[in-house]
Structure formats: structure tokens, C-alpha cells
Amino acid sequence: MDRLGRSLQHLVGFLEEIHHLGVDLYLHQQGIDTTTPAGRAMFQMLGVFSEFERAMIRDRVNAGLARAKATGKALGRPKTGEETEAAIQQSLAEGMGILKAAKKHGVGTSVVQRIKAGLPLAE
């Protein structure tokens, strides 16, 4: 049910759209039949609860991130060392491809792509 829409507005719009196409929705596990007024009401109530739950999760995640920042914890991926970056730049300057450079230096291809994008263009 909570996978059908991101918000109550989206769920109601989805329900109107499928009804306009002449399709009725029956959710077997929840026992909800949108052809009846009670079924439509229950569908919308479940949408409200799904939206509420999603908002609560978002608030808890943001509170946890704020608490981590307040205690001085470093967030995100670890930074690539300067020596590794210099070695990757050297490999790229020698004509090595992104995949080979990533494998050689033990980093992901996105790291090599980021470093390559920061290099001056050869003329």
C-alpha cells in the first residue's frame, strides 16, 4: 500500500486516474475494495498513515544526523588520500583507462572519474 504513492495527494490522484480508466482496485491482503465508499475511505486512511510514518522516519534520520554532527562525527565516505589521488592523476596522464586505474589503486570508478574531471584538458 505505501508503495503506491508518496503522499495522500498522490494516492488520491492515482485512485482517480485508475477509476477514470474504468479500473477498480482490490487489495487482497488488506481486504480493501475501492468500489465501495468504505473501501475508498480505508484506502485514504492507510495513505495518511503511510505518509505519517514516512515523515516520522525522515525526522528521526535528520535528528540522528544532527546529533552526529553536534558530537563532531565525520559523516559521509572517507576522503581519498592525497598520495592516492596523485597516483591516479599520474596513471590517467599516462593514458590508463578509468577502470584499470580504479582497479590498480583500489578505489571505485567514481573516484577516478571525479579526479579525471578535475584535471586540466590536454591540448
N, C-alpha and C positions, 0 to 999 in steps of 0.2 A: 504493500500500500504506500509506504513512504518513498518508494522508488518512482512512483507515477508522477509526482510533482514536487517542485522545490518549495512551494508555498501554497497556501489555501487558494489564492487567486489563480495560480497555475492549475491546481486541481479542478477548480470550478470551470475554468476555461476549457480544460481537457474534456471534462464531462459534457459540457455544452457542445463542443465540437463533435464528439462521437455520437451524441444524440441527434445532432443536425444531419449526420450521415446515415441515420436510421439504425444505429448500433446501440444495444443496451449492454451494460456492464454487470457481470455477476462475479463476485469474488468468492470462490468456493470456500476457502479456508476461514474467511471472516464471516461468511454467511450474509453477505451484503448484496442486495439486488437493487440496482439503481432505477428500476422501472417503478418502484413504489416510493411514496413520499418518505416513509421511514428509512428505506434503504439509502435514499439521497441524503437525508439528514445524518445518518450514521457515517456515510462516506465523507461528508464535510467535517463532522466532528473528529474523525480519525485524521483528516488532513490538518485540523487545528492542532491536535496533539503531536503529530509528526513535526509540524513547524516549530512548536514549542520545544520539543526535545532537541531539534537541531540547533535552536538558539541557545539552549542551556549548554550543549556541548561546546559551541563556539565560545561562550562566555567562560567556561572552565578552562579551555585551552588558552585563551587570551590571558586569564588570571595567572595560569601557570607560567606562561612566557614572561609576564611582567614580574612575577616573583623571582624567576631565574635571573632576569636582568638586574633586579634590585640586589641580589646576592652576589653579583659580579660574575656569573657563569657565562662562558662564551657560548653563543648559540650558532648553529649552522655547521657546515662542514669544516674540517680543519683546513687551514691555508696550506697551499703548496709552498715548499721551501724555496728560497731564492736560488740555491745551488741547483735544484731540480729544474726550476724554470729556465735558468741559464743553459743547462744541458739540453733541454728541449728546444730552446731557441737555436742552439748550435746544430742539433740534429736537423731541424727544419731548414736552416741555412744551407746545410749540406745536401738538401734535396730529398731528405727522408719523408715518407708519407705520414699522414696523421695516425693511421692505425699502427704502423711499425714504431713510430716514436712513442706512442702511448704504451705499447707493449714493452718496449725497451726500458722505459723509465718507470714502469709500474704505476701509471696513472690512467685515468679514464680519457676517452677521446674528447670529451667536452673540455677538459683541462687544456689539452693540446690545441683545440680549436680556439679557445679563449686566448691563449698565448700567441697563436698564429695571427689572430685578428688584431693584436696589439703591435705586431711587427710592422715596420715601415715597408712600403711596397718597393720591390726591386725594379729598377728602370733598365 
